[in-house]
Every structure is written in structure tokens, then in C-alpha cells.
Amino acid sequence: MFDVDKIRKDFPIFNNKVNGKDLIYLDSAATAQRPIQVIDSVTGFYKNKNANVARGLHTLAEEATISYEAVREKVQKFIAAPDQKEIIFTRNATEAANLVMRAWGEKFIKKGDKIVTTIMEHHSDFVPWQQLAYKKGAEFVVVDITEDGQISENEFEKKVKGAKFVAFSAASNVLGTITDSKKLCQIAHDQGAVCFIDGAQSVPSVKTNVKESNCDFLIFSGHKLMAPFGSGVLYGKTEFLEQMDPFLYGGDMIREVHAERNSVWNELPNKFESGTPDVGAVIGLGAAIDYLNKIGMDKITSYEHELSSYLLNALSGINGLRVLGPTEPKKRLSLAAFSMEKIHPHDVSALLDADGIAVRSGHHCTMPLHERLKVDASTRASFYIYNKKEEVDLLVQSLERAKKIFS
């Protein structure tokens, strides 16, 4: 049984008021709230184990390193990666994408090569490949979506033909669309292309298995799955990571440095982890994974589908409101980006905030997608494990009040 009331008790922020109202947080697609277990894990580290990792033999340094590396194992199991050395810690998903673009893309993409992505990508999974194509003289191809916000496998297969690199999101941060990652990776691999998945939106809500999808790279941010800011992950198959050159230089990514000859890089995963990491954030990432595992990812997905169904049905009753993306709840995450006739999304957001409801407005770092949908901006309400159906009802009531104000 999914006990949302019990879960909410773990989140201190829900004791707060916003504009004199109980906080209704519907912006988890931007960043999730943190449970006390994650907060305590970070403060516990700084109170009891604060030391730099992989740099000392004293007790605190060894304890910090053991705790830090234990999180790598947790991440490996969480996404079903074959080996811990395939888990690279980064600051966020954006840095992870740029690491691949710089360390793999700039080395292996040549003039005339074909790079493919989709129109529904977050800028972090669009701009790096666009800029790589411009820099290298490669062909940059964008796969369109269907009218209900999904990737057509036929369209995808046509565009991917002859590609060298293919990047797509496992779930859209605007449409909510959950893609068939395994199928899309298979199509890419059938063309001999390298397959890169942006899992920033999917990993917090859907069980992730990189062996099953057979992706070559996967990225995600810790802060979207209730970990602290400053924690992110790049998964890469060993064969690819070993081919790549370091992205940043200095610190523990070096094994040998000599004045008279070139430096020797460290083994994986250290080769891509230069400088002092945000150890506390990584410790918090481990606590967040523990928290999700305790609930169960299958239960989380099921609850999100339930919320999504309730949300879509409730929003359908508001005249003049257009929800972007699939209409089938099981094909999307529990978020809804929408536009309202004659009301700008920024005004919608401000009016909802007056009722203590936190949503996001704008293009959500997906300008190409909004241009494709012929909307300048949208309002997005995104839900997670601590949200209740009653909050959907309050959202609808607030939207109806906004309509009356602008009518």
C-alpha cells in the first residue's frame, strides 16, 4: 500500500505556510523536496565524517571515502549497471551531458557524421549536440513528435538511418511522455549509432535498468530524486568510458604526473572525477536512493499513474485549458504542462502562488518544443510521491478563480 500521508511526515517543508496558506508544492519536475532522512545524512556527514575523499590515510578521510564509494555501489544497483566503475559522479545531468559531448563527441564525431535528437528534449539534451554538430560540421537531425506528444517509431527509424550518435529523453519534462527507451536504443544500435539517454525526469519515478535498455550512456540529476543540489550521475559502458579522454584535469583523475613526459590518467571512474567532489551531496544521493528503494519504484510508478489519471481528468473540466502531451495516463509522468486562453502562464503562476500553490511557468528549457506546439510558454504542475489527490482539487479551484479574474 502506498501511504502518502505517512510519506509527507518525512518532509519538514510541508510544515511551512506560503502566503498564509498550506504549501502545495507542484514543481517537482524542477526539483524534488528532501525528506528528513536525506537532510540528516548530509548534516551527519559534516558533523561526524567531514574530510576530503581519496586523499588521506587518517581515520576521517578513510571513513569519508568509504561512505562516498558506498553511494557509487547504490547507484550501480539502482540503475542495474554491470559495474561500479561505470558510475561517474557529476554536479548534475547537464554537466554529465557536456562531459559526454566533450570527452566522446569531440573525439569521435567527424565532419559529415549524423547526430540525431528529438524536438521534445530539454536544452541540456539538445544544445550540446547542436553545438557539437556546428563545431564538427556534422549533420544535426531533429525527430518530430506525433500530435499527442509521442515519438513515432517509424519517424525515429527514418531519421536515425545512418546516424553515428542518437540522444533522447526517457521522459519529457513538459509533455510527461514516457518513451520506449529499449526500443529506441535498439533502433539506434541497428544503425550502428551510439545511444545516449537523458533520464533526468524518468529515473526518480520509473525503475531504470541500463542493461535492459542497452543504452551506451545515461544521465540524471540527484536533486530531482530528492538528493541535494550538486549531485548528478553519468553512466557509461566501460568500452566507451575507456576510449574517452578526461573532461577536466587535476586532482584524483591523475595517476602520474612528470615534468618531462605526458601525464597518465587514473583508472575508471576516477578518470572523470577531477578535483574535490561535493561529498555531502553524494552522501545525500545515497540516502535518497535508500528512501526510494524502501518505498519501491514499482509502487511509485503506479501511484504516479494514479495521480496522472486523476489530474488529467480534473483539468479536462476547465474550459479553455489545453494540456500538452499524451492523454493516456500510463504513457506519461504525473505532470501536466498546459496553456489557458487569454491568461499568460506567468499570471497563472502568480495567482496560484497567492493560494500557496507552487507551479512553474515559461518554456521549461524546451524552446524548440514550445515552438513546435505553437505556444510561447506554458504552466506546469508536476507531482511526486508526497502529493495527494486533494491537491489536484485545490489546483483546479485556484485555476477556476484565475479564469474569473481574467474574464
C-alpha positions as CSV (number, residue, x, y, z in Angstrom):
1,M,0.0,0.0,0.0
2,F,1.2,3.5,-0.9
3,D,0.7,5.6,2.3
4,V,1.2,9.2,1.1
5,D,0.2,10.7,4.5
6,K,3.0,8.7,6.1
7,I,5.5,9.8,3.5
8,R,4.5,13.5,3.9
9,K,5.6,13.4,7.5
10,D,9.2,12.9,6.4
11,F,9.2,16.3,4.6
12,P,9.8,19.2,7.0
13,I,9.0,21.8,4.3
14,F,5.3,20.8,4.4
15,N,5.0,22.3,7.8
16,N,5.5,25.7,6.2
17,K,3.0,28.3,5.1
18,V,3.1,30.2,1.8
19,N,1.2,33.5,1.7
20,G,-0.7,32.2,4.8
21,K,-1.8,29.0,3.1
22,D,-0.6,25.4,3.4
23,L,2.2,24.8,0.9
24,I,1.1,22.8,-2.1
25,Y,4.3,22.0,-4.0
26,L,3.7,21.2,-7.6
27,D,7.2,21.8,-9.0
28,S,8.9,18.5,-8.5
29,A,9.9,18.3,-12.2
30,A,12.2,21.2,-11.5
31,T,13.5,19.9,-8.2
32,A,12.0,17.5,-5.6
33,Q,11.7,18.3,-1.9
34,R,14.0,16.5,0.5
35,P,12.9,14.1,3.3
36,I,14.4,14.4,6.7
37,Q,16.4,11.2,6.1
38,V,18.4,12.9,3.3
39,I,18.8,16.1,5.3
40,D,20.1,14.2,8.3
41,S,22.5,12.1,6.2
42,V,24.2,15.3,4.9
43,T,24.4,17.1,8.3
44,G,25.6,13.8,9.8
45,F,28.4,13.6,7.4
46,Y,29.6,17.2,8.2
47,K,29.2,16.6,11.9
48,N,31.0,13.2,12.1
49,K,33.0,12.4,8.9
50,N,33.9,15.7,7.2
51,A,37.1,15.1,5.3
52,N,38.3,15.0,1.7
53,V,38.0,11.7,-0.1
54,A,40.7,9.5,-1.7
55,R,43.4,11.8,-0.4
56,G,44.3,10.7,3.1
57,L,45.1,7.8,5.3
58,H,43.7,9.3,8.6
59,T,40.5,7.9,10.0
60,L,38.2,10.6,8.9
61,A,39.5,10.5,5.4
62,E,39.0,6.8,5.2
63,E,35.5,6.9,6.7
64,A,34.5,9.7,4.2
65,T,35.9,7.7,1.3
66,I,34.1,4.5,2.3
67,S,30.8,6.4,2.6
68,Y,31.4,8.2,-0.7
69,E,32.2,5.0,-2.6
70,A,29.3,3.1,-1.0
71,V,27.0,5.5,-2.8
72,R,28.5,4.5,-6.1
73,E,27.5,0.9,-5.4
74,K,24.0,2.1,-4.5
75,V,23.7,4.0,-7.8
76,Q,25.0,1.0,-9.7
77,K,22.3,-1.3,-8.2
78,F,19.6,1.4,-8.6
79,I,20.0,1.6,-12.3
80,A,21.2,-2.1,-12.7
81,A,24.6,-1.1,-14.2
82,P,27.1,-4.0,-14.7
83,D,30.0,-2.4,-12.9
84,Q,30.6,0.3,-10.3
85,K,33.4,1.8,-12.4
86,E,30.7,2.8,-14.9
87,I,29.2,5.3,-12.5
88,I,30.7,8.7,-12.7
89,F,29.6,11.4,-10.2
90,T,29.0,14.9,-11.7
91,R,27.3,18.0,-10.4
92,N,24.1,17.5,-12.3
93,A,22.7,16.0,-15.5
94,T,23.8,19.0,-17.6
95,E,27.4,18.5,-16.7
96,A,27.1,14.8,-17.4
97,A,25.8,15.5,-20.9
98,N,28.5,18.0,-21.6
99,L,31.1,15.5,-20.3
100,V,30.0,13.1,-23.0
101,M,29.9,15.8,-25.6
102,R,33.4,16.9,-24.8
103,A,35.1,13.6,-24.0
104,W,33.4,11.4,-26.5
105,G,31.8,13.7,-29.1
106,E,34.7,15.9,-29.8
107,K,37.0,12.9,-30.1
108,F,34.8,10.7,-32.3
109,I,32.3,12.9,-34.2
110,K,33.7,13.9,-37.6
111,K,32.6,16.2,-40.5
112,G,29.6,14.7,-42.3
113,D,28.6,12.4,-39.4
114,K,24.9,12.4,-38.3
115,I,23.7,13.4,-34.9
116,V,20.1,12.8,-34.0
117,T,17.9,14.0,-31.2
118,T,14.2,14.9,-30.7
119,I,12.1,18.0,-30.6
120,M,10.9,17.4,-27.1
121,E,14.4,17.5,-25.5
122,H,15.4,19.7,-22.6
123,H,18.0,22.2,-23.7
124,S,20.6,20.1,-21.8
125,D,20.0,17.2,-24.2
126,F,19.7,19.4,-27.3
127,V,22.2,22.3,-27.2
128,P,25.3,20.2,-26.5
129,W,24.7,18.0,-29.6
130,Q,23.6,21.0,-31.7
131,Q,26.9,22.8,-30.8
132,L,28.9,19.7,-31.4
133,A,27.4,19.4,-34.9
134,Y,28.2,23.0,-35.7
135,K,31.7,22.7,-34.4
136,K,32.5,19.5,-36.3
137,G,30.5,20.1,-39.4
138,A,28.2,17.2,-38.6
139,E,24.6,16.9,-39.7
140,F,22.1,17.7,-36.9
141,V,18.7,16.0,-37.3
142,V,15.7,16.5,-35.0
143,V,12.9,13.9,-34.8
144,D,9.4,15.3,-34.6
145,I,6.6,14.1,-32.3
146,T,3.1,13.0,-33.0
147,E,0.1,15.2,-32.3
148,D,-0.4,13.5,-28.9
149,G,3.2,14.2,-27.9
150,Q,4.9,10.9,-28.5
151,I,7.9,9.8,-30.6
152,S,6.8,7.9,-33.7
153,E,9.0,4.8,-34.1
154,N,8.6,5.0,-37.8
155,E,9.7,8.6,-37.9
156,F,12.5,7.8,-35.5
157,E,13.8,4.9,-37.6
158,K,13.8,7.0,-40.7
159,K,15.7,9.9,-39.1
160,V,18.2,7.7,-37.3
161,K,19.2,5.9,-40.5
162,G,23.0,6.4,-41.0
163,A,23.4,8.2,-37.6
164,K,26.5,8.0,-35.5
165,F,25.1,9.4,-32.3
166,V,21.5,9.4,-31.0
167,A,20.2,11.2,-27.9
168,F,16.7,11.2,-26.5
169,S,14.9,11.6,-23.1
170,A,13.4,8.7,-21.3
171,A,10.6,11.1,-20.3
172,S,9.7,14.6,-21.3
173,N,9.8,17.4,-18.7
174,V,6.9,19.1,-20.5
175,L,4.8,16.5,-22.2
176,G,5.3,13.9,-19.5
177,T,5.7,11.4,-22.3
178,I,7.5,8.2,-21.2
179,T,9.4,6.8,-24.2
180,D,10.1,3.2,-25.0
181,S,13.9,3.5,-24.3
182,K,14.6,-0.1,-25.0
183,K,13.0,0.0,-28.5
184,L,14.6,3.3,-29.4
185,C,18.0,2.1,-28.3
186,Q,17.6,-1.0,-30.4
187,I,16.7,1.1,-33.5
188,A,19.8,3.3,-32.9
189,H,22.1,0.3,-32.4
190,D,20.7,-1.4,-35.5
191,Q,22.1,1.6,-37.4
192,G,25.4,1.3,-35.6
193,A,24.8,4.5,-33.6
194,V,25.8,5.3,-30.0
195,C,22.7,5.7,-27.8
196,F,22.5,8.4,-25.1
197,I,19.5,8.7,-22.7
198,D,18.6,11.7,-20.6
199,G,17.0,10.1,-17.6
200,A,16.6,13.3,-15.5
201,Q,12.8,13.1,-15.4
202,S,12.4,9.3,-15.6
203,V,14.9,8.0,-13.0
204,P,13.0,9.4,-10.0
205,S,9.7,7.9,-11.0
206,V,10.3,4.8,-13.1
207,K,12.5,1.8,-12.4
208,T,15.7,2.1,-14.5
209,N,17.6,-0.8,-16.0
210,V,20.5,0.2,-18.2
211,K,21.2,-3.5,-19.1
212,E,17.7,-3.9,-20.3
213,S,17.6,-0.7,-22.3
214,N,21.2,-1.4,-23.5
215,C,21.9,2.3,-23.7
216,D,25.6,3.4,-24.0
217,F,25.2,6.4,-21.8
218,L,22.6,7.5,-19.2
219,I,22.5,10.7,-17.2
220,F,20.4,12.0,-14.3
221,S,20.4,14.6,-11.6
222,G,20.2,13.8,-7.9
223,H,18.1,16.8,-6.9
224,K,15.1,15.6,-8.9
225,L,15.1,12.4,-6.9
226,M,15.2,14.2,-3.5
227,A,19.0,14.3,-3.2
228,P,20.9,17.6,-2.5
229,F,21.8,20.0,-5.3
230,G,25.2,19.3,-6.7
231,S,24.8,15.6,-7.2
232,G,24.5,14.0,-10.6
233,V,25.4,10.8,-12.4
234,L,26.8,9.7,-15.7
235,Y,26.5,6.0,-16.5
236,G,28.6,4.9,-19.4
237,K,29.5,1.5,-20.8
238,T,33.1,0.6,-19.9
239,E,34.2,0.3,-23.5
240,F,33.1,3.9,-24.2
241,L,34.5,5.4,-21.0
242,E,37.9,3.8,-21.6
243,Q,38.0,5.3,-25.1
244,M,37.3,8.8,-23.9
245,D,39.7,11.5,-22.8
246,P,39.2,13.3,-19.5
247,F,36.9,16.3,-19.5
248,L,38.6,18.2,-16.7
249,Y,42.2,17.9,-15.4
250,G,43.7,17.9,-12.0
251,G,43.2,16.1,-8.7
252,D,42.4,12.5,-8.4
253,M,41.8,11.9,-12.1
254,I,45.6,11.7,-12.5
255,R,47.8,8.6,-11.7
256,E,51.2,10.0,-12.7
257,V,52.5,13.5,-13.5
258,H,56.0,14.1,-14.7
259,A,57.7,17.3,-16.0
260,E,59.5,15.5,-18.8
261,R,56.6,13.5,-20.3
262,N,52.8,13.4,-20.5
263,S,50.6,12.7,-17.5
264,V,49.0,9.3,-17.0
265,W,45.3,9.2,-16.3
266,N,43.7,7.3,-13.4
267,E,41.5,4.3,-13.8
268,L,37.7,4.4,-14.1
269,P,35.7,6.0,-12.6
270,N,38.3,8.4,-11.1
271,K,39.5,9.4,-14.6
272,F,36.4,11.6,-14.9
273,E,36.2,12.9,-11.3
274,S,38.7,15.7,-11.1
275,G,39.1,17.9,-8.0
276,T,37.3,17.8,-4.8
277,P,33.7,16.5,-5.2
278,D,30.6,17.6,-3.3
279,V,30.9,14.7,-0.9
280,G,28.0,15.8,1.2
281,A,25.7,15.9,-1.8
282,V,26.8,12.4,-2.9
283,I,26.1,11.1,0.6
284,G,22.6,12.7,0.4
285,L,22.2,11.0,-3.0
286,G,22.8,7.6,-1.4
287,A,20.2,8.4,1.3
288,A,17.7,9.4,-1.3
289,I,18.2,6.1,-3.2
290,D,17.7,4.3,0.1
291,Y,14.5,6.2,0.7
292,L,13.1,5.4,-2.8
293,N,14.1,1.7,-2.5
294,K,12.3,1.4,0.8
295,I,9.1,2.6,-0.8
296,G,9.7,0.6,-4.0
297,M,10.0,2.0,-7.5
298,D,7.1,0.0,-8.9
299,K,4.8,1.4,-6.2
300,I,6.0,4.9,-7.0
301,T,5.3,4.4,-10.7
302,S,1.9,3.0,-10.0
303,Y,1.0,5.9,-7.7
304,E,2.1,8.4,-10.2
305,H,-0.1,6.9,-12.9
306,E,-3.0,7.1,-10.5
307,L,-2.2,10.7,-9.8
308,S,-1.8,11.4,-13.5
309,S,-5.2,9.9,-14.3
310,Y,-6.9,12.0,-11.6
311,L,-5.0,15.1,-12.7
312,L,-5.9,14.8,-16.5
313,N,-9.5,14.1,-15.7
314,A,-9.7,17.1,-13.4
315,L,-8.0,19.5,-15.8
316,S,-10.3,18.4,-18.7
317,G,-13.2,20.0,-16.9
318,I,-11.7,23.5,-17.2
319,N,-12.9,25.3,-20.4
320,G,-10.1,26.9,-22.4
321,L,-7.4,24.9,-20.8
322,R,-5.1,22.8,-23.1
323,V,-2.9,20.1,-21.7
324,L,0.2,19.3,-23.7
325,G,1.2,15.7,-24.3
326,P,-0.4,12.2,-24.2
327,T,-3.9,11.8,-23.0
328,E,-3.3,8.3,-21.7
329,P,-2.1,8.4,-18.0
330,K,0.1,5.3,-18.3
331,K,2.1,6.9,-21.1
332,R,3.1,9.9,-19.0
333,L,4.5,11.0,-15.7
334,S,2.4,12.8,-13.1
335,L,2.9,16.2,-14.5
336,A,0.8,18.5,-16.8
337,A,2.0,21.4,-18.8
338,F,-0.9,23.5,-20.0
339,S,-2.0,26.7,-21.6
340,M,-5.1,28.8,-20.8
341,E,-7.0,31.0,-23.1
342,K,-6.3,34.7,-22.6
343,I,-4.1,34.2,-19.5
344,H,-0.3,34.3,-19.7
345,P,1.4,31.4,-17.8
346,H,3.3,33.9,-15.6
347,D,0.0,35.4,-14.5
348,V,-1.4,31.9,-13.8
349,S,1.7,31.1,-11.7
350,A,1.4,34.3,-9.7
351,L,-2.2,33.8,-9.0
352,L,-1.6,30.2,-7.9
353,D,1.2,31.3,-5.7
354,A,-1.2,33.6,-3.8
355,D,-3.1,30.4,-2.9
356,G,0.1,28.7,-1.7
357,I,0.5,26.6,-4.9
358,A,3.9,26.3,-6.4
359,V,4.0,25.7,-10.1
360,R,6.4,26.6,-12.9
361,S,5.8,28.8,-15.9
362,G,7.8,29.6,-19.1
363,H,9.2,27.3,-21.7
364,H,10.9,24.9,-19.2
365,C,14.1,24.9,-21.1
366,T,12.3,23.4,-24.2
367,M,12.0,26.3,-26.6
368,P,12.1,24.1,-29.7
369,L,9.2,22.0,-28.3
370,H,7.1,25.1,-27.5
371,E,7.7,26.5,-31.0
372,R,6.6,23.1,-32.4
373,L,3.4,23.2,-30.3
374,K,2.8,26.8,-31.3
375,V,2.7,28.1,-27.7
376,D,5.0,30.8,-26.3
377,A,5.0,29.3,-22.8
378,S,3.1,27.0,-20.6
379,T,2.3,26.5,-16.9
380,R,3.5,23.2,-15.5
381,A,2.2,21.4,-12.4
382,S,4.3,18.4,-11.5
383,F,3.6,15.9,-8.8
384,Y,5.7,13.4,-6.8
385,I,5.4,10.8,-4.0
386,Y,4.3,13.4,-1.4
387,N,1.4,14.9,-3.4
388,K,-2.2,14.0,-2.9
389,K,-5.4,14.0,-5.0
390,E,-6.8,16.7,-2.7
391,E,-4.0,19.0,-4.0
392,V,-5.2,18.4,-7.6
393,D,-8.7,19.6,-6.5
394,L,-7.2,22.7,-4.9
395,L,-5.2,23.4,-8.1
396,V,-8.4,23.2,-10.1
397,Q,-10.2,25.5,-7.8
398,S,-7.4,28.0,-8.0
399,L,-7.3,27.8,-11.8
400,E,-11.0,28.5,-11.9
401,R,-10.6,31.5,-9.8
402,A,-7.8,32.7,-12.1
403,K,-10.3,32.4,-15.1
404,K,-12.9,34.5,-13.3
405,I,-10.3,37.2,-12.5
406,F,-9.3,37.5,-16.2
407,S,-12.8,37.2,-17.6
